[in-house]
């Protein structure tokens, strides 16, 4: 007597595969695309300084926030030209990973 293995369908880049899926995979949190107009913290830490204000125009590569994590200073930089809409952090704030720190509007 052999056990019948139930195969599930999995689609990867348009190709369909039949496979077994682990319970961990079946119950995983659904991936959600990050909002490109929000600057998120990439590591938990403490805000040292906020170098921008709402309404300020900023260029790609410009430092927005200084974040201390594991006794190192990390610069959070602007990914593209735009304008600061809202600042959600201030110096001495603790931030967790993936916390939205600054809202921006593309140029």
C-alpha positions in Angstrom: 0.0 0.0 0.0 1.6 3.2 -1.1 0.6 6.6 0.0 -0.6 8.9 -2.8 1.3 12.1 -2.9 -0.8 15.2 -3.6 0.9 17.6 -6.0 0.2 21.3 -6.1 0.5 23.7 -9.0 3.2 26.4 -8.7 3.6 29.1 -11.3 7.0 30.7 -11.7 7.4 33.4 -14.3 4.6 32.0 -16.4 5.7 28.4 -16.3 3.5 25.9 -14.3 5.1 23.2 -12.2 3.6 20.3 -10.2 5.3 19.9 -6.9 4.8 19.2 -3.2 4.6 22.3 -1.0 5.6 22.4 2.6 3.1 23.7 5.2 5.5 26.6 5.9 5.4 27.6 2.2 1.6 27.3 2.0 1.0 29.5 5.0 3.7 32.1 4.3 2.9 35.8 4.4 2.0 37.1 1.0 4.6 39.3 -0.6 3.6 43.0 -1.1 5.5 45.4 -3.3 7.0 48.2 -1.2 5.7 51.7 -1.9 8.4 53.4 -4.0 7.4 56.8 -2.5 8.4 55.8 1.0 11.9 55.6 2.3 12.1 52.6 4.7 14.7 51.8 7.3 16.8 48.8 6.1 18.0 48.0 9.6 16.8 48.6 13.2 18.5 51.5 14.9 18.4 55.0 16.3 17.9 58.1 14.2 20.9 60.4 14.8 19.9 63.3 12.5 17.2 64.1 9.9 18.8 66.3 7.2 15.6 67.2 5.2 12.3 69.0 5.8 8.9 68.7 4.2 8.7 70.6 0.9 12.5 70.4 0.4 13.6 69.3 -3.1 16.3 66.6 -3.0 18.6 65.0 -5.6 19.4 61.4 -6.2 22.2 60.3 -3.8 21.6 63.1 -1.3 21.6 62.0 2.4 18.2 62.2 4.0 18.7 60.6 7.5 21.6 59.4 9.6 20.9 56.1 11.3 23.0 54.5 14.0 22.9 50.7 14.1 25.3 48.4 15.8 27.5 51.4 16.7 27.9 52.3 13.0 26.5 55.4 11.3 24.5 54.6 8.2 23.4 57.2 5.6 19.9 56.8 4.2 20.1 58.3 0.7 17.6 59.5 -1.9 17.0 56.9 -4.6 15.9 59.5 -7.2 15.2 63.2 -7.7 12.1 64.4 -5.9 10.5 66.4 -3.1 10.1 65.5 0.6 6.4 65.2 1.5 6.5 64.0 5.1 9.1 63.2 7.7 8.0 60.4 10.1 11.1 60.3 12.3 13.1 62.7 14.4 16.5 62.5 16.2 16.7 59.9 19.0 13.8 57.9 17.6 14.2 54.1 17.5 13.2 52.6 14.3 12.5 48.9 13.4 13.4 47.3 10.1 11.2 48.3 7.2 9.7 51.2 9.1 8.7 54.1 6.8 10.8 57.1 7.7 10.2 59.6 4.9 7.5 60.0 2.3 8.7 61.5 -1.1 7.2 62.6 -4.3 9.1 61.9 -7.6 10.2 64.9 -9.6 
